[in-house]
Amino acid sequence: MGSWSISIHGHGIHDNGLAEDADSLLRKFVAELRGLGHVVHGAHFTAGASQDLTTEETVKPFSADVPAEPQAAPVLPEPAPGPLPEGVPVAEPASADPAS
């Protein structure tokens, strides 16, 4: 028995709220380790570009194993004119008077 560290680097789906997402699987694994009596001091999930700065090679910023595909920003529909539907809460504007 002693200290241990696990590091996994991969590429796949994450942050979709699905059981098969990498972050969901990590949460399950951490819970399983704790359930078996292990003390987990921390578990971190990082998504996005990374660079290995421990090598002498020139690293291109934001390089990845798979080329990124361009994605268009979503186009949101224009809101319907008129008042909000009944029951939708509306925040009151902040008062300029600090005493109120």
Biopython code that builds the backbone (N, CA, C, O; Angstrom):
import numpy as np
from Bio.PDB.StructureBuilder import StructureBuilder

atoms = [
    (1, "MET", "N", (0.856, -1.171, 0.000)),
    (1, "MET", "CA", (0.000, 0.000, 0.000)),
    (1, "MET", "C", (0.898, 1.229, 0.000)),
    (1, "MET", "O", (1.917, 1.275, 0.689)),
    (2, "GLY", "N", (0.500, 2.216, -0.783)),
    (2, "GLY", "CA", (1.273, 3.441, -0.847)),
    (2, "GLY", "C", (0.630, 4.430, -1.790)),
    (2, "GLY", "O", (-0.469, 4.206, -2.297)),
    (3, "SER", "N", (1.317, 5.511, -2.016)),
    (3, "SER", "CA", (0.803, 6.560, -2.900)),
    (3, "SER", "C", (0.806, 6.092, -4.341)),
    (3, "SER", "O", (1.635, 5.268, -4.727)),
    (4, "TRP", "N", (-0.113, 6.609, -5.139)),
    (4, "TRP", "CA", (-0.196, 6.288, -6.562)),
    (4, "TRP", "C", (-0.719, 7.498, -7.314)),
    (4, "TRP", "O", (-1.292, 8.415, -6.727)),
    (5, "SER", "N", (-0.516, 7.484, -8.602)),
    (5, "SER", "CA", (-0.997, 8.540, -9.485)),
    (5, "SER", "C", (-1.392, 7.897, -10.811)),
    (5, "SER", "O", (-0.687, 7.021, -11.313)),
    (6, "ILE", "N", (-2.495, 8.321, -11.368)),
    (6, "ILE", "CA", (-2.964, 7.817, -12.657)),
    (6, "ILE", "C", (-3.122, 9.008, -13.589)),
    (6, "ILE", "O", (-3.721, 10.017, -13.215)),
    (7, "SER", "N", (-2.590, 8.896, -14.795)),
    (7, "SER", "CA", (-2.732, 9.952, -15.798)),
    (7, "SER", "C", (-3.188, 9.310, -17.101)),
    (7, "SER", "O", (-2.546, 8.382, -17.593)),
    (8, "ILE", "N", (-4.282, 9.794, -17.660)),
    (8, "ILE", "CA", (-4.824, 9.251, -18.902)),
    (8, "ILE", "C", (-5.000, 10.406, -19.878)),
    (8, "ILE", "O", (-5.603, 11.423, -19.537)),
    (9, "HIS", "N", (-4.479, 10.254, -21.081)),
    (9, "HIS", "CA", (-4.659, 11.253, -22.136)),
    (9, "HIS", "C", (-5.405, 10.578, -23.268)),
    (9, "HIS", "O", (-5.058, 9.462, -23.654)),
    (10, "GLY", "N", (-6.418, 11.227, -23.805)),
    (10, "GLY", "CA", (-7.188, 10.593, -24.867)),
    (10, "GLY", "C", (-7.919, 11.596, -25.730)),
    (10, "GLY", "O", (-7.753, 12.809, -25.595)),
    (11, "HIS", "N", (-8.731, 11.058, -26.618)),
    (11, "HIS", "CA", (-9.534, 11.874, -27.522)),
    (11, "HIS", "C", (-10.872, 11.171, -27.674)),
    (11, "HIS", "O", (-10.914, 9.983, -27.995)),
    (12, "GLY", "N", (-11.953, 11.881, -27.449)),
    (12, "GLY", "CA", (-13.276, 11.279, -27.567)),
    (12, "GLY", "C", (-14.337, 12.223, -27.043)),
    (12, "GLY", "O", (-14.075, 13.403, -26.807)),
    (13, "ILE", "N", (-15.537, 11.693, -26.863)),
    (13, "ILE", "CA", (-16.650, 12.551, -26.453)),
    (13, "ILE", "C", (-16.550, 12.906, -24.980)),
    (13, "ILE", "O", (-16.063, 12.117, -24.170)),
    (14, "HIS", "N", (-17.018, 14.107, -24.639)),
    (14, "HIS", "CA", (-17.027, 14.578, -23.255)),
    (14, "HIS", "C", (-18.024, 15.713, -23.117)),
    (14, "HIS", "O", (-18.408, 16.343, -24.102)),
    (15, "ASP", "N", (-18.439, 15.967, -21.884)),
    (15, "ASP", "CA", (-19.298, 17.099, -21.531)),
    (15, "ASP", "C", (-20.639, 17.114, -22.266)),
    (15, "ASP", "O", (-21.160, 18.185, -22.579)),
    (16, "ASN", "N", (-21.192, 15.947, -22.541)),
    (16, "ASN", "CA", (-22.511, 15.861, -23.175)),
    (16, "ASN", "C", (-23.580, 15.356, -22.212)),
    (16, "ASN", "O", (-24.750, 15.253, -22.582)),
    (17, "GLY", "N", (-23.186, 15.043, -20.985)),
    (17, "GLY", "CA", (-24.132, 14.493, -20.029)),
    (17, "GLY", "C", (-24.467, 13.030, -20.285)),
    (17, "GLY", "O", (-25.465, 12.518, -19.779)),
    (18, "LEU", "N", (-23.625, 12.357, -21.075)),
    (18, "LEU", "CA", (-23.854, 10.953, -21.411)),
    (18, "LEU", "C", (-23.000, 10.048, -20.528)),
    (18, "LEU", "O", (-21.913, 10.436, -20.097)),
    (19, "ALA", "N", (-23.490, 8.854, -20.264)),
    (19, "ALA", "CA", (-22.747, 7.904, -19.426)),
    (19, "ALA", "C", (-21.412, 7.529, -20.053)),
    (19, "ALA", "O", (-20.463, 7.215, -19.335)),
    (20, "GLU", "N", (-21.321, 7.555, -21.390)),
    (20, "GLU", "CA", (-20.088, 7.162, -22.061)),
    (20, "GLU", "C", (-19.112, 8.325, -22.279)),
    (20, "GLU", "O", (-18.048, 8.124, -22.864)),
    (21, "ASP", "N", (-19.452, 9.532, -21.825)),
    (21, "ASP", "CA", (-18.525, 10.671, -21.906)),
    (21, "ASP", "C", (-17.313, 10.411, -21.009)),
    (21, "ASP", "O", (-17.436, 9.795, -19.950)),
    (22, "ALA", "N", (-16.166, 10.876, -21.434)),
    (22, "ALA", "CA", (-14.937, 10.671, -20.662)),
    (22, "ALA", "C", (-15.062, 11.240, -19.250)),
    (22, "ALA", "O", (-14.619, 10.601, -18.296)),
    (23, "ASP", "N", (-15.652, 12.423, -19.095)),
    (23, "ASP", "CA", (-15.785, 13.014, -17.763)),
    (23, "ASP", "C", (-16.734, 12.204, -16.879)),
    (23, "ASP", "O", (-16.503, 12.087, -15.676)),
    (24, "SER", "N", (-17.793, 11.649, -17.457)),
    (24, "SER", "CA", (-18.711, 10.800, -16.690)),
    (24, "SER", "C", (-18.017, 9.525, -16.227)),
    (24, "SER", "O", (-18.191, 9.086, -15.091)),
    (25, "LEU", "N", (-17.228, 8.937, -17.121)),
    (25, "LEU", "CA", (-16.495, 7.722, -16.763)),
    (25, "LEU", "C", (-15.468, 7.997, -15.664)),
    (25, "LEU", "O", (-15.255, 7.157, -14.789)),
    (26, "LEU", "N", (-14.831, 9.169, -15.708)),
    (26, "LEU", "CA", (-13.873, 9.518, -14.659)),
    (26, "LEU", "C", (-14.579, 9.636, -13.312)),
    (26, "LEU", "O", (-14.086, 9.125, -12.306)),
    (27, "ARG", "N", (-15.739, 10.313, -13.286)),
    (27, "ARG", "CA", (-16.482, 10.432, -12.030)),
    (27, "ARG", "C", (-16.832, 9.053, -11.468)),
    (27, "ARG", "O", (-16.713, 8.813, -10.267)),
    (28, "LYS", "N", (-17.267, 8.151, -12.356)),
    (28, "LYS", "CA", (-17.624, 6.799, -11.929)),
    (28, "LYS", "C", (-16.398, 6.060, -11.383)),
    (28, "LYS", "O", (-16.485, 5.362, -10.373)),
    (29, "PHE", "N", (-15.258, 6.220, -12.059)),
    (29, "PHE", "CA", (-14.033, 5.554, -11.619)),
    (29, "PHE", "C", (-13.589, 6.070, -10.252)),
    (29, "PHE", "O", (-13.188, 5.284, -9.393)),
    (30, "VAL", "N", (-13.658, 7.387, -10.045)),
    (30, "VAL", "CA", (-13.280, 7.971, -8.758)),
    (30, "VAL", "C", (-14.201, 7.430, -7.655)),
    (30, "VAL", "O", (-13.735, 7.071, -6.573)),
    (31, "ALA", "N", (-15.501, 7.376, -7.935)),
    (31, "ALA", "CA", (-16.445, 6.855, -6.950)),
    (31, "ALA", "C", (-16.151, 5.386, -6.643)),
    (31, "ALA", "O", (-16.248, 4.958, -5.493)),
    (32, "GLU", "N", (-15.791, 4.615, -7.676)),
    (32, "GLU", "CA", (-15.463, 3.202, -7.476)),
    (32, "GLU", "C", (-14.209, 3.048, -6.619)),
    (32, "GLU", "O", (-14.174, 2.210, -5.718)),
    (33, "LEU", "N", (-13.174, 3.856, -6.894)),
    (33, "LEU", "CA", (-11.958, 3.804, -6.078)),
    (33, "LEU", "C", (-12.276, 4.119, -4.618)),
    (33, "LEU", "O", (-11.845, 3.403, -3.715)),
    (34, "ARG", "N", (-13.031, 5.191, -4.394)),
    (34, "ARG", "CA", (-13.379, 5.577, -3.021)),
    (34, "ARG", "C", (-14.216, 4.488, -2.348)),
    (34, "ARG", "O", (-14.041, 4.196, -1.165)),
    (35, "GLY", "N", (-15.130, 3.890, -3.124)),
    (35, "GLY", "CA", (-15.961, 2.819, -2.576)),
    (35, "GLY", "C", (-15.157, 1.603, -2.153)),
    (35, "GLY", "O", (-15.584, 0.843, -1.283)),
    (36, "LEU", "N", (-14.002, 1.417, -2.760)),
    (36, "LEU", "CA", (-13.126, 0.294, -2.418)),
    (36, "LEU", "C", (-12.096, 0.666, -1.349)),
    (36, "LEU", "O", (-11.216, -0.134, -1.030)),
    (37, "GLY", "N", (-12.202, 1.881, -0.794)),
    (37, "GLY", "CA", (-11.335, 2.284, 0.305)),
    (37, "GLY", "C", (-10.131, 3.114, -0.066)),
    (37, "GLY", "O", (-9.336, 3.452, 0.811)),
    (38, "HIS", "N", (-9.962, 3.455, -1.327)),
    (38, "HIS", "CA", (-8.846, 4.306, -1.729)),
    (38, "HIS", "C", (-9.131, 5.755, -1.317)),
    (38, "HIS", "O", (-10.282, 6.191, -1.298)),
    (39, "VAL", "N", (-8.083, 6.480, -0.995)),
    (39, "VAL", "CA", (-8.201, 7.907, -0.723)),
    (39, "VAL", "C", (-7.803, 8.631, -2.000)),
    (39, "VAL", "O", (-6.653, 8.552, -2.431)),
    (40, "VAL", "N", (-8.749, 9.332, -2.601)),
    (40, "VAL", "CA", (-8.495, 10.084, -3.834)),
    (40, "VAL", "C", (-8.358, 11.555, -3.441)),
    (40, "VAL", "O", (-9.327, 12.186, -3.019)),
    (41, "HIS", "N", (-7.155, 12.090, -3.582)),
    (41, "HIS", "CA", (-6.884, 13.482, -3.206)),
    (41, "HIS", "C", (-7.376, 14.466, -4.252)),
    (41, "HIS", "O", (-7.647, 15.622, -3.929)),
    (42, "GLY", "N", (-7.494, 14.038, -5.475)),
    (42, "GLY", "CA", (-7.972, 14.919, -6.535)),
    (42, "GLY", "C", (-8.105, 14.153, -7.831)),
    (42, "GLY", "O", (-7.381, 13.190, -8.083)),
    (43, "ALA", "N", (-9.038, 14.593, -8.642)),
    (43, "ALA", "CA", (-9.218, 14.038, -9.982)),
    (43, "ALA", "C", (-9.573, 15.210, -10.879)),
    (43, "ALA", "O", (-10.501, 15.963, -10.582)),
    (44, "HIS", "N", (-8.853, 15.367, -11.957)),
    (44, "HIS", "CA", (-9.030, 16.537, -12.818)),
    (44, "HIS", "C", (-9.311, 16.093, -14.241)),
    (44, "HIS", "O", (-8.685, 15.166, -14.755)),
    (45, "PHE", "N", (-10.264, 16.772, -14.872)),
    (45, "PHE", "CA", (-10.577, 16.519, -16.274)),
    (45, "PHE", "C", (-10.394, 17.835, -17.015)),
    (45, "PHE", "O", (-11.022, 18.838, -16.678)),
    (46, "THR", "N", (-9.543, 17.826, -18.009)),
    (46, "THR", "CA", (-9.285, 19.025, -18.803)),
    (46, "THR", "C", (-9.590, 18.710, -20.256)),
    (46, "THR", "O", (-9.104, 17.715, -20.794)),
    (47, "ALA", "N", (-10.388, 19.549, -20.892)),
    (47, "ALA", "CA", (-10.715, 19.363, -22.301)),
    (47, "ALA", "C", (-10.166, 20.546, -23.085)),
    (47, "ALA", "O", (-10.208, 21.683, -22.616)),
    (48, "GLY", "N", (-9.661, 20.279, -24.258)),
    (48, "GLY", "CA", (-9.155, 21.352, -25.104)),
    (48, "GLY", "C", (-7.712, 21.117, -25.483)),
    (48, "GLY", "O", (-7.143, 20.050, -25.253)),
    (49, "ALA", "N", (-7.145, 22.141, -26.069)),
    (49, "ALA", "CA", (-5.777, 22.042, -26.568)),
    (49, "ALA", "C", (-4.781, 22.010, -25.420)),
    (49, "ALA", "O", (-5.012, 22.595, -24.361)),
    (50, "SER", "N", (-3.682, 21.327, -25.641)),
    (50, "SER", "CA", (-2.612, 21.307, -24.656)),
    (50, "SER", "C", (-1.281, 21.210, -25.379)),
    (50, "SER", "O", (-1.219, 20.815, -26.543)),
    (51, "GLN", "N", (-0.233, 21.569, -24.687)),
    (51, "GLN", "CA", (1.113, 21.503, -25.241)),
    (51, "GLN", "C", (2.005, 20.784, -24.251)),
    (51, "GLN", "O", (1.921, 21.019, -23.046)),
    (52, "ASP", "N", (2.857, 19.910, -24.755)),
    (52, "ASP", "CA", (3.855, 19.254, -23.923)),
    (52, "ASP", "C", (5.105, 20.126, -23.959)),
    (52, "ASP", "O", (5.801, 20.177, -24.974)),
    (53, "LEU", "N", (5.385, 20.799, -22.874)),
    (53, "LEU", "CA", (6.522, 21.715, -22.824)),
    (53, "LEU", "C", (7.772, 21.051, -22.276)),
    (53, "LEU", "O", (8.756, 21.727, -21.976)),
    (54, "THR", "N", (7.739, 19.734, -22.144)),
    (54, "THR", "CA", (8.901, 19.026, -21.620)),
    (54, "THR", "C", (9.815, 18.514, -22.717)),
    (54, "THR", "O", (10.855, 17.926, -22.418)),
    (55, "THR", "N", (9.457, 18.719, -23.981)),
    (55, "THR", "CA", (10.277, 18.223, -25.081)),
    (55, "THR", "C", (11.053, 19.369, -25.723)),
    (55, "THR", "O", (10.702, 20.538, -25.565)),
    (56, "GLU", "N", (12.086, 19.026, -26.429)),
    (56, "GLU", "CA", (12.901, 20.012, -27.131)),
    (56, "GLU", "C", (12.293, 20.393, -28.479)),
    (56, "GLU", "O", (12.686, 21.391, -29.084)),
    (57, "GLU", "N", (11.332, 19.591, -28.945)),
    (57, "GLU", "CA", (10.724, 19.844, -30.247)),
    (57, "GLU", "C", (9.874, 21.107, -30.213)),
    (57, "GLU", "O", (9.331, 21.478, -29.172)),
    (58, "THR", "N", (9.770, 21.752, -31.349)),
    (58, "THR", "CA", (8.881, 22.897, -31.464)),
    (58, "THR", "C", (7.455, 22.384, -31.505)),
    (58, "THR", "O", (7.117, 21.520, -32.313)),
    (59, "VAL", "N", (6.637, 22.915, -30.642)),
    (59, "VAL", "CA", (5.247, 22.487, -30.561)),
    (59, "VAL", "C", (4.371, 23.583, -31.141)),
    (59, "VAL", "O", (4.476, 24.747, -30.755)),
    (60, "LYS", "N", (3.512, 23.203, -32.066)),
    (60, "LYS", "CA", (2.583, 24.168, -32.643)),
    (60, "LYS", "C", (1.462, 24.410, -31.639)),
    (60, "LYS", "O", (0.911, 23.451, -31.096)),
    (61, "PRO", "N", (1.113, 25.663, -31.380)),
    (61, "PRO", "CA", (0.018, 25.917, -30.440)),
    (61, "PRO", "C", (-1.273, 25.269, -30.925)),
    (61, "PRO", "O", (-1.571, 25.263, -32.120)),
    (62, "PHE", "N", (-2.026, 24.731, -29.989)),
    (62, "PHE", "CA", (-3.332, 24.143, -30.232)),
    (62, "PHE", "C", (-3.272, 22.974, -31.210)),
    (62, "PHE", "O", (-4.245, 22.706, -31.914)),
    (63, "SER", "N", (-2.139, 22.279, -31.258)),
    (63, "SER", "CA", (-2.065, 21.108, -32.116)),
    (63, "SER", "C", (-2.845, 19.967, -31.474)),
    (63, "SER", "O", (-2.994, 19.908, -30.254)),
    (64, "ALA", "N", (-3.333, 19.073, -32.306)),
    (64, "ALA", "CA", (-4.096, 17.932, -31.815)),
    (64, "ALA", "C", (-3.848, 16.758, -32.738)),
    (64, "ALA", "O", (-3.331, 16.922, -33.843)),
    (65, "ASP", "N", (-4.213, 15.585, -32.286)),
    (65, "ASP", "CA", (-4.049, 14.394, -33.117)),
    (65, "ASP", "C", (-4.963, 14.429, -34.333)),
    (65, "ASP", "O", (-4.631, 13.878, -35.382)),
    (66, "VAL", "N", (-6.101, 15.071, -34.193)),
    (66, "VAL", "CA", (-7.093, 15.119, -35.263)),
    (66, "VAL", "C", (-7.290, 16.581, -35.654)),
    (66, "VAL", "O", (-7.498, 17.424, -34.781)),
    (67, "PRO", "N", (-7.228, 16.900, -36.953)),
    (67, "PRO", "CA", (-7.431, 18.289, -37.341)),
    (67, "PRO", "C", (-8.832, 18.764, -36.958)),
    (67, "PRO", "O", (-9.815, 18.038, -37.105)),
    (68, "ALA", "N", (-8.897, 19.983, -36.469)),
    (68, "ALA", "CA", (-10.185, 20.540, -36.067)),
    (68, "ALA", "C", (-11.017, 20.875, -37.291)),
    (68, "ALA", "O", (-10.503, 21.351, -38.303)),
    (69, "GLU", "N", (-12.310, 20.616, -37.178)),
    (69, "GLU", "CA", (-13.221, 20.975, -38.249)),
    (69, "GLU", "C", (-13.840, 22.324, -37.909)),
    (69, "GLU", "O", (-14.249, 22.549, -36.769)),
    (70, "PRO", "N", (-13.913, 23.230, -38.892)),
    (70, "PRO", "CA", (-14.531, 24.518, -38.595)),
    (70, "PRO", "C", (-16.001, 24.336, -38.240)),
    (70, "PRO", "O", (-16.706, 23.531, -38.848)),
    (71, "GLN", "N", (-16.446, 25.091, -37.254)),
    (71, "GLN", "CA", (-17.832, 25.009, -36.831)),
    (71, "GLN", "C", (-18.441, 26.399, -36.874)),
    (71, "GLN", "O", (-17.860, 27.354, -36.360)),
    (72, "ALA", "N", (-19.589, 26.507, -37.475)),
    (72, "ALA", "CA", (-20.282, 27.785, -37.545)),
    (72, "ALA", "C", (-20.978, 28.056, -36.214)),
    (72, "ALA", "O", (-21.442, 27.136, -35.539)),
    (73, "ALA", "N", (-21.041, 29.326, -35.853)),
    (73, "ALA", "CA", (-21.761, 29.703, -34.644)),
    (73, "ALA", "C", (-23.244, 29.436, -34.856)),
    (73, "ALA", "O", (-23.752, 29.623, -35.962)),
    (74, "PRO", "N", (-23.948, 29.001, -33.808)),
    (74, "PRO", "CA", (-25.371, 28.737, -33.984)),
    (74, "PRO", "C", (-26.134, 30.019, -34.278)),
    (74, "PRO", "O", (-25.802, 31.085, -33.759)),
    (75, "VAL", "N", (-27.137, 29.909, -35.099)),
    (75, "VAL", "CA", (-27.994, 31.044, -35.413)),
    (75, "VAL", "C", (-29.260, 30.889, -34.580)),
    (75, "VAL", "O", (-30.017, 29.933, -34.747)),
    (76, "LEU", "N", (-29.475, 31.838, -33.687)),
    (76, "LEU", "CA", (-30.634, 31.783, -32.813)),
    (76, "LEU", "C", (-31.794, 32.534, -33.445)),
    (76, "LEU", "O", (-31.583, 33.561, -34.091)),
    (77, "PRO", "N", (-33.016, 32.041, -33.271)),
    (77, "PRO", "CA", (-34.159, 32.739, -33.847)),
    (77, "PRO", "C", (-34.397, 34.060, -33.124)),
    (77, "PRO", "O", (-34.065, 34.206, -31.948)),
    (78, "GLU", "N", (-34.967, 35.002, -33.832)),
    (78, "GLU", "CA", (-35.325, 36.276, -33.219)),
    (78, "GLU", "C", (-36.442, 36.032, -32.211)),
    (78, "GLU", "O", (-37.336, 35.225, -32.468)),
    (79, "PRO", "N", (-36.406, 36.716, -31.068)),
    (79, "PRO", "CA", (-37.494, 36.529, -30.101)),
    (79, "PRO", "C", (-38.797, 37.094, -30.659)),
    (79, "PRO", "O", (-38.802, 38.057, -31.426)),
    (80, "ALA", "N", (-39.893, 36.470, -30.257)),
    (80, "ALA", "CA", (-41.203, 36.943, -30.707)),
    (80, "ALA", "C", (-41.482, 38.314, -30.099)),
    (80, "ALA", "O", (-41.159, 38.548, -28.935)),
    (81, "PRO", "N", (-42.076, 39.218, -30.868)),
    (81, "PRO", "CA", (-42.382, 40.540, -30.311)),
    (81, "PRO", "C", (-43.515, 40.425, -29.291)),
    (81, "PRO", "O", (-44.306, 39.483, -29.325)),
    (82, "GLY", "N", (-43.575, 41.390, -28.395)),
    (82, "GLY", "CA", (-44.664, 41.431, -27.428)),
    (82, "GLY", "C", (-44.214, 41.034, -26.042)),
    (82, "GLY", "O", (-43.030, 40.785, -25.816)),
    (83, "PRO", "N", (-45.150, 40.972, -25.110)),
    (83, "PRO", "CA", (-44.812, 40.661, -23.715)),
    (83, "PRO", "C", (-44.405, 39.200, -23.553)),
    (83, "PRO", "O", (-44.704, 38.348, -24.389)),
    (84, "LEU", "N", (-43.713, 38.946, -22.449)),
    (84, "LEU", "CA", (-43.319, 37.579, -22.126)),
    (84, "LEU", "C", (-44.546, 36.766, -21.739)),
    (84, "LEU", "O", (-45.529, 37.327, -21.255)),
    (85, "PRO", "N", (-44.503, 35.456, -21.946)),
    (85, "PRO", "CA", (-45.633, 34.621, -21.537)),
    (85, "PRO", "C", (-45.877, 34.736, -20.035)),
    (85, "PRO", "O", (-44.956, 35.025, -19.271)),
    (86, "GLU", "N", (-47.102, 34.511, -19.623)),
    (86, "GLU", "CA", (-47.472, 34.608, -18.216)),
    (86, "GLU", "C", (-46.664, 33.626, -17.382)),
    (86, "GLU", "O", (-46.477, 32.475, -17.777)),
    (87, "GLY", "N", (-46.186, 34.082, -16.224)),
    (87, "GLY", "CA", (-45.433, 33.226, -15.323)),
    (87, "GLY", "C", (-43.924, 33.296, -15.496)),
    (87, "GLY", "O", (-43.191, 32.732, -14.683)),
    (88, "VAL", "N", (-43.435, 33.977, -16.541)),
    (88, "VAL", "CA", (-41.990, 34.110, -16.734)),
    (88, "VAL", "C", (-41.497, 35.227, -15.820)),
    (88, "VAL", "O", (-41.946, 36.366, -15.950)),
    (89, "PRO", "N", (-40.574, 34.922, -14.891)),
    (89, "PRO", "CA", (-40.098, 35.967, -13.960)),
    (89, "PRO", "C", (-39.277, 37.022, -14.691)),
    (89, "PRO", "O", (-38.513, 36.719, -15.607)),
    (90, "VAL", "N", (-39.454, 38.258, -14.264)),
    (90, "VAL", "CA", (-38.723, 39.377, -14.846)),
    (90, "VAL", "C", (-37.996, 40.083, -13.717)),
    (90, "VAL", "O", (-38.617, 40.446, -12.718)),
    (91, "ALA", "N", (-36.694, 40.284, -13.854)),
    (91, "ALA", "CA", (-35.909, 40.977, -12.834)),
    (91, "ALA", "C", (-36.210, 42.461, -12.889)),
    (91, "ALA", "O", (-36.306, 43.052, -13.965)),
    (92, "GLU", "N", (-36.356, 43.048, -11.724)),
    (92, "GLU", "CA", (-36.563, 44.489, -11.654)),
    (92, "GLU", "C", (-35.228, 45.185, -11.867)),
    (92, "GLU", "O", (-34.198, 44.684, -11.416)),
    (93, "PRO", "N", (-35.222, 46.343, -12.552)),
    (93, "PRO", "CA", (-33.952, 47.054, -12.738)),
    (93, "PRO", "C", (-33.385, 47.496, -11.396)),
    (93, "PRO", "O", (-34.132, 47.832, -10.477)),
    (94, "ALA", "N", (-32.057, 47.494, -11.289)),
    (94, "ALA", "CA", (-31.393, 47.918, -10.062)),
    (94, "ALA", "C", (-31.641, 49.398, -9.832)),
    (94, "ALA", "O", (-31.664, 50.191, -10.774)),
    (95, "SER", "N", (-31.824, 49.760, -8.574)),
    (95, "SER", "CA", (-32.059, 51.150, -8.211)),
    (95, "SER", "C", (-30.740, 51.923, -8.234)),
    (95, "SER", "O", (-29.706, 51.400, -7.819)),
    (96, "ALA", "N", (-30.775, 53.151, -8.715)),
    (96, "ALA", "CA", (-29.587, 54.000, -8.702)),
    (96, "ALA", "C", (-29.352, 54.585, -7.319)),
    (96, "ALA", "O", (-28.258, 55.071, -7.031)),
    (97, "ASP", "N", (-30.381, 54.543, -6.443)),
    (97, "ASP", "CA", (-30.276, 55.092, -5.102)),
    (97, "ASP", "C", (-29.760, 54.002, -4.164)),
    (97, "ASP", "O", (-30.471, 53.029, -3.915)),
    (98, "PRO", "N", (-28.514, 54.143, -3.626)),
    (98, "PRO", "CA", (-27.955, 53.086, -2.754)),
    (98, "PRO", "C", (-28.747, 52.897, -1.460)),
    (98, "PRO", "O", (-28.616, 51.856, -0.816)),
    (99, "ALA", "N", (-29.579, 53.894, -1.056)),
    (99, "ALA", "CA", (-30.332, 53.779, 0.184)),
    (99, "ALA", "C", (-31.553, 52.885, 0.029)),
    (99, "ALA", "O", (-32.129, 52.451, 1.027)),
    (100, "SER", "N", (-31.958, 52.602, -1.210)),
    (100, "SER", "CA", (-33.175, 51.802, -1.372)),
    (100, "SER", "C", (-32.863, 50.336, -1.580)),
    (100, "SER", "O", (-33.777, 49.526, -1.733)),
]
sb = StructureBuilder()
sb.init_structure("model")
sb.init_model(0)
sb.init_chain("A")
sb.init_seg("    ")
for serial, (resi, resn, name, xyz) in enumerate(atoms, 1):
    if name == "N":
        sb.init_residue(resn, " ", resi, " ")
    sb.init_atom(name, np.array(xyz, "f"), 0.0, 1.0, " ", f" {name:<3s}", serial, name[0])
structure = sb.get_structure()
